[in-house]
Amino acid sequence: MMVLHPQYIKDAKGNKTLVVIFAEEFNKIMDLLEDLEDVTVYDEAKKNDDGERVLFSDYLKARKQKHA
């Protein structure tokens, strides 16, 4: 588990309104979010997979014809 060291900035009423974290911690959070997004996209693709496969060479031919 990642350990964070947040610092809070409060408004005049004492409500926490902003959070400050170290850049290294922020970068780790962003990396984890990107990994989570990759997993989510993979899971969605896997769920919609109908099993049909296309050879890459056939894909390139079809793409070339489509953009000709």
N, C-alpha and C positions, 0 to 999 in steps of 0.2 A: 504494500500500500504506500502511496506517495504521501510524504509529510509536507504540509504546507505551513507557511509562516505568514498568515495574512495580517495586515495592519489596517485598521478601520479609521476612516475619517468621518466625523460626525458633524451634523448641521448644528445650528444654534439651539435647537431643542433637544439635542443629545441623540438624535436618530442616526444610525449608521447609514451613510449615503454612498460612500465609495469604499472600495477595497484596493489596497496596494499589496502586490506580491512581487517577489524577486523575478527578474526576467527569466532566469533559468527555470524556475517553477512554472512560469507562464508558458515557456516553450515546451516543457514536458506535457502540460495540459493540452496544448494545441496538437502535439504529436499523438496523444491518446485519442483526441477527438477525430483526427484524420484516420487513425486506425479503426475506430468505431464506425466511421462513415464507410470505409472500405468494406467492413464486415456486413453492414446494412445493405450496401449495393449488391454484394455477392449473394447474400441471402435472398434478396428480391429477385435477382437473376435466376438463381437456382429454383425458386418457387415457380417462376414462369417458364422454365426450361421444358420444351416439348420433346427433347431428344434429337431433334433434327440437326444435322451437322452439314456444313458446306466447306468444301476444300478451299484453302486460301487462294489457290490459283483460279478457281472458278469465281470467287468473290472479286478478285482483281479484274478478270475479264468483264464481269457484269458491271463493275464500277466504271471501267474504261468506256464501255458502251453507253452507260447512262450519262456520262459527262462529255461524250463526243460531240 
